[in-house]
Amino acid sequence: MKWLALVAQAVDKLPLERLLVRRSGEKERLQELAKILGEAHSKPAGAEPERMSDLPEKIDENTHPANLGNTRAKVRLEANPSVTSTVSTKETVDYQNREIGKLLVTLKKHMTQKFIVAGKPCDCGQKHMTLELEYLCEETIPMVENSDVYYRILSWNKEIAPKCMVEAVASGQYNTEYPVMARQARDFQKEIMGTPDVSVLYPKKTEKQQGTSQPEDAQEITEEEFEKQHKALLTRGTII
């Protein structure tokens, strides 16, 4: 039976004269209304219960629980080993720390030189470097128990970033601050890596790693190789 028909039947059975009579108590009026509605919805003895024809006759384990009318099979997601990383959290943090250390060492060098190349202000301290430092720190924070050093680097990075821009370098107003900033970068690099020795930023491969085939651009390089590539890029004018 459609709901409109039920409403019409209920209205037809409502004794309006009983409803219009003012009762002294609110509770009494509510009880009277509940009784009238109960009479309107009562079914004859022996009547079969109504069934909704749009629902499936049988619900099995493949039926979507959120929609009983949807009988399409569920999609079962399985982990794809070919795209699942097997790198441990410690290995990831070690990698992140080395990358943070490399940025700090590079910033320290440019700060010591007051961001001057060939007697001119350069963009070697532009936002791309400080933004990468910020990104690496924020990404590492959830993976370590003691994240204090990363928060301090973020605070420091936010303070020094505007002073590393070409316009700020050209103004000369931060020339006395750059050496101080270079020492701060060195201190952070030492705290992150446990030593000021930059050789730890380019770890040597183990025998197991040497036997693993990797794309050339995915392999970590030594400090000497890094300096060699850096000089080559400078010669070609790719970077300044």
C-alpha positions as CSV (number, residue, x, y, z in Angstrom):
1,M,0.0,0.0,0.0
2,K,1.4,3.3,-1.0
3,W,2.1,5.9,1.6
4,L,-0.3,8.4,0.1
5,A,-3.1,5.9,0.4
6,L,-2.1,5.4,4.1
7,V,-2.3,9.1,4.7
8,A,-5.7,9.4,3.0
9,Q,-7.0,6.4,5.0
10,A,-5.7,7.9,8.3
11,V,-7.2,11.3,7.6
12,D,-10.5,9.7,6.7
13,K,-10.6,7.8,10.0
14,L,-9.7,10.8,12.1
15,P,-12.7,12.0,14.2
16,L,-12.1,15.7,13.9
17,E,-14.7,16.5,16.5
18,R,-12.6,14.6,19.1
19,L,-9.4,16.5,18.1
20,L,-11.1,19.9,18.2
21,V,-12.3,19.4,21.7
22,R,-9.9,21.3,24.0
23,R,-8.4,19.1,26.7
24,S,-7.3,20.4,30.0
25,G,-4.0,18.4,30.0
26,E,-1.3,18.2,27.3
27,K,-0.5,14.6,28.2
28,E,-4.1,13.6,27.8
29,R,-4.3,15.2,24.3
30,L,-1.2,13.3,23.2
31,Q,-2.5,10.0,24.4
32,E,-5.8,10.6,22.5
33,L,-3.9,11.4,19.3
34,A,-1.7,8.3,19.6
35,K,-4.9,6.2,20.1
36,I,-6.5,7.7,17.0
37,L,-3.4,7.1,14.8
38,G,-3.1,3.5,16.1
39,E,-6.7,2.8,15.0
40,A,-6.0,4.3,11.6
41,H,-3.0,2.1,10.9
42,S,-4.5,-1.1,12.3
43,K,-4.8,-4.0,9.9
44,P,-7.5,-6.6,9.7
45,A,-6.8,-9.9,11.4
46,G,-5.0,-12.4,9.1
47,A,-3.7,-9.7,6.7
48,E,-0.2,-10.4,5.2
49,P,2.6,-8.0,6.0
50,E,3.5,-5.7,3.1
51,R,6.8,-6.2,1.3
52,M,8.9,-3.8,-0.6
53,S,9.4,-5.2,-4.1
54,D,12.6,-3.2,-4.8
55,L,14.7,-5.0,-2.2
56,P,16.5,-8.2,-3.0
57,E,14.9,-11.5,-1.9
58,K,18.2,-12.6,-0.3
59,I,21.2,-10.6,1.0
60,D,24.5,-12.4,0.6
61,E,28.0,-11.4,1.6
62,N,28.7,-9.8,-1.8
63,T,25.9,-7.3,-1.3
64,H,27.0,-3.7,-0.5
65,P,26.0,-3.2,3.2
66,A,25.6,0.6,2.7
67,N,22.9,0.0,0.0
68,L,20.7,-3.1,0.4
69,G,19.2,-2.5,-3.1
70,N,22.7,-2.7,-4.7
71,T,23.4,-6.4,-5.5
72,R,26.6,-5.8,-7.5
73,A,29.7,-7.7,-6.3
74,K,32.1,-5.8,-4.1
75,V,35.5,-4.8,-5.4
76,R,38.2,-6.5,-3.3
77,L,41.4,-4.4,-3.2
78,E,44.6,-6.2,-3.0
79,A,48.1,-4.7,-2.3
80,N,50.2,-4.6,-5.4
81,P,53.7,-5.7,-4.6
82,S,55.1,-3.9,-7.6
83,V,54.1,-0.5,-6.2
84,T,54.4,-1.2,-2.5
85,S,57.5,0.4,-0.9
86,T,59.6,-1.9,1.3
87,V,61.8,0.9,2.6
88,S,61.7,0.9,6.4
89,T,60.9,4.1,8.4
90,K,64.5,4.2,9.7
91,E,65.8,4.0,6.2
92,T,63.5,6.8,5.1
93,V,64.5,9.0,8.0
94,D,68.2,8.4,7.4
95,Y,67.6,9.4,3.7
96,Q,65.6,12.5,4.8
97,N,68.4,13.6,7.2
98,R,71.0,13.3,4.5
99,E,69.0,15.4,2.1
100,I,68.4,18.0,4.8
101,G,72.1,18.0,5.7
102,K,73.0,18.5,2.0
103,L,70.8,21.6,1.8
104,L,72.2,23.0,5.0
105,V,75.8,22.5,3.8
106,T,74.9,24.2,0.5
107,L,73.2,27.1,2.3
108,K,76.2,27.4,4.6
109,K,78.6,27.7,1.7
110,H,76.5,30.4,0.0
111,M,75.9,32.3,3.2
112,T,79.7,32.3,3.9
113,Q,80.1,33.8,0.4
114,K,77.2,36.2,1.2
115,F,75.4,34.9,-1.9
116,I,77.9,36.7,-4.2
117,V,79.2,35.1,-7.4
118,A,81.6,37.0,-9.7
119,G,81.1,40.1,-7.5
120,K,77.3,40.1,-8.2
121,P,74.3,39.0,-6.1
122,C,73.1,35.6,-7.2
123,D,69.9,33.6,-6.8
124,C,71.6,30.6,-5.2
125,G,69.6,31.2,-2.0
126,Q,66.3,31.6,-3.8
127,K,63.1,30.1,-2.5
128,H,63.4,26.7,-4.2
129,M,66.2,25.8,-1.7
130,T,64.4,27.0,1.5
131,L,61.1,25.5,0.3
132,E,62.7,22.1,-0.2
133,L,64.2,22.4,3.3
134,E,60.8,23.2,4.7
135,Y,59.2,20.3,2.8
136,L,61.8,17.7,4.0
137,C,61.5,18.8,7.6
138,E,57.7,18.7,7.6
139,E,57.7,15.3,5.9
140,T,60.1,13.8,8.5
141,I,58.4,15.1,11.7
142,P,55.6,12.4,11.8
143,M,58.3,9.6,11.4
144,V,60.4,10.4,14.5
145,E,59.7,10.4,18.2
146,N,61.8,13.6,19.0
147,S,61.0,16.1,16.3
148,D,62.3,19.2,18.1
149,V,65.3,19.8,15.8
150,Y,63.0,19.8,12.7
151,Y,60.7,22.4,14.3
152,R,63.7,24.6,15.1
153,I,65.0,24.3,11.5
154,L,61.6,25.2,10.2
155,S,61.5,28.3,12.5
156,W,65.0,29.3,11.4
157,N,64.3,28.6,7.8
158,K,61.2,30.9,7.9
159,E,63.4,33.7,9.4
160,I,66.3,33.4,6.9
161,A,64.4,32.8,3.7
162,P,63.6,36.4,2.9
163,K,67.2,37.4,3.6
164,C,68.4,34.9,0.9
165,M,66.5,36.5,-1.9
166,V,68.4,38.4,-4.7
167,E,66.8,41.7,-3.7
168,A,67.9,41.3,0.0
169,V,71.4,40.3,-1.1
170,A,71.7,43.3,-3.4
171,S,70.7,45.6,-0.6
172,G,73.7,44.7,1.5
173,Q,71.8,45.1,4.7
174,Y,72.3,41.5,5.8
175,N,76.0,41.2,5.0
176,T,76.9,41.0,8.7
177,E,74.2,38.4,9.3
178,Y,75.2,35.9,6.6
179,P,78.3,34.6,8.5
180,V,76.1,34.1,11.6
181,M,73.5,32.3,9.5
182,A,76.2,30.1,8.1
183,R,77.3,29.0,11.6
184,Q,73.7,28.2,12.4
185,A,73.3,26.1,9.3
186,R,76.5,24.2,10.3
187,D,75.1,23.6,13.8
188,F,71.9,22.2,12.5
189,Q,73.7,20.0,10.0
190,K,75.9,18.7,12.9
191,E,72.8,18.0,15.0
192,I,70.9,16.2,12.2
193,M,73.9,14.0,11.2
194,G,75.7,13.8,14.5
195,T,78.9,15.3,13.0
196,P,80.1,18.3,11.0
197,D,81.9,15.9,8.6
198,V,80.1,16.2,5.3
199,S,81.3,12.7,4.2
200,V,78.5,11.1,6.2
201,L,76.1,12.8,3.7
202,Y,77.4,10.5,1.0
203,P,77.6,7.0,2.5
204,K,79.5,4.3,0.8
205,K,77.5,1.4,-0.5
206,T,77.6,-1.9,1.2
207,E,78.4,-5.2,-0.6
208,K,74.7,-6.0,-0.8
209,Q,73.9,-2.5,-2.3
210,Q,76.8,-2.8,-4.8
211,G,75.3,-6.0,-6.2
212,T,71.9,-4.4,-6.6
213,S,71.1,-3.0,-10.1
214,Q,69.7,0.5,-9.9
215,P,69.2,3.3,-12.4
216,E,72.2,5.6,-12.5
217,D,70.2,8.6,-11.4
218,A,68.7,6.7,-8.4
219,Q,72.1,5.8,-6.9
220,E,73.6,7.9,-4.1
221,I,76.9,9.5,-5.1
222,T,80.0,10.2,-3.2
223,E,81.1,13.7,-2.1
224,E,83.8,13.8,-4.7
225,E,81.4,12.8,-7.5
226,F,78.9,15.4,-6.3
227,E,81.6,18.2,-6.4
228,K,82.6,16.9,-9.9
229,Q,79.1,17.1,-11.2
230,H,78.5,20.4,-9.6
231,K,81.6,21.9,-11.2
232,A,80.5,20.5,-14.6
233,L,77.1,22.2,-14.2
234,L,78.8,25.5,-13.3
235,T,81.0,25.2,-16.4
236,R,78.0,24.6,-18.7
237,G,76.1,27.5,-17.0
238,T,73.3,25.2,-16.0
239,I,73.5,26.5,-12.4
240,I,75.3,29.5,-10.9
